[in-house]
Amino acid sequence: MSDSIFNIVQIILAILLITVILLQARGTGLGAAFGGEGNIYRTKRGIEKKLFHFTIILSILFFGVALANVLI
């Protein structure tokens, strides 16, 4: 029973993590992805900063659930 709950939670976290990462990558532009003029330093502000922090939280949760799924 708890094994299936961990699997469902892990799938949900994986989908959320993929979505948040894709939302972050959309703002970078195609030129920055291939090394063109993406070397300008700028700070994250507003929703971009919240997405960044949310990505970190989701990745820690995903890792924790994956580890618990293996150990239990």
C-alpha positions in Angstrom: 0.0 0.0 0.0 2.7 2.5 1.0 4.8 1.5 -2.0 2.1 2.5 -4.4 1.6 5.9 -2.6 5.3 6.6 -2.9 5.2 5.7 -6.6 2.2 8.1 -7.2 3.9 10.9 -5.3 7.1 10.4 -7.2 5.3 10.5 -10.5 3.5 13.7 -9.6 6.7 15.3 -8.4 8.5 14.3 -11.6 5.8 15.9 -13.7 5.9 19.1 -11.7 9.7 19.2 -11.8 9.7 18.7 -15.6 7.1 21.5 -16.0 9.0 23.9 -13.8 12.3 23.2 -15.6 10.7 23.7 -19.0 9.1 27.0 -17.8 12.6 28.2 -16.8 14.2 27.2 -20.1 11.5 29.1 -22.1 12.8 32.4 -20.8 16.4 32.0 -21.8 16.0 32.3 -25.6 17.5 30.1 -28.3 20.7 32.2 -28.7 21.7 31.7 -25.1 21.1 27.9 -25.4 23.7 27.6 -28.1 26.3 30.0 -26.6 25.3 33.2 -28.3 25.1 36.4 -26.2 23.9 34.5 -23.2 26.9 35.5 -21.1 25.4 38.7 -19.7 25.1 38.5 -15.9 21.6 39.4 -14.6 19.8 38.7 -11.4 16.6 36.6 -11.1 13.6 38.7 -10.2 9.9 38.1 -9.6 8.4 34.9 -11.0 11.8 33.7 -12.3 13.2 33.7 -8.8 10.2 31.9 -7.4 10.4 29.3 -10.1 14.1 28.8 -9.3 13.4 28.3 -5.6 10.4 26.0 -6.4 12.7 23.9 -8.6 15.1 23.4 -5.8 12.4 22.5 -3.4 10.8 20.0 -5.9 14.2 18.4 -6.6 14.9 17.9 -2.9 11.4 16.4 -2.4 11.8 14.2 -5.4 15.2 12.9 -4.2 13.8 12.3 -0.7 10.7 10.4 -2.0 12.9 8.3 -4.4 15.3 7.5 -1.5 12.3 6.6 0.8 10.8 4.4 -2.0 14.1 2.4 -2.3 14.6 2.0 1.4 11.0 1.1 2.4 
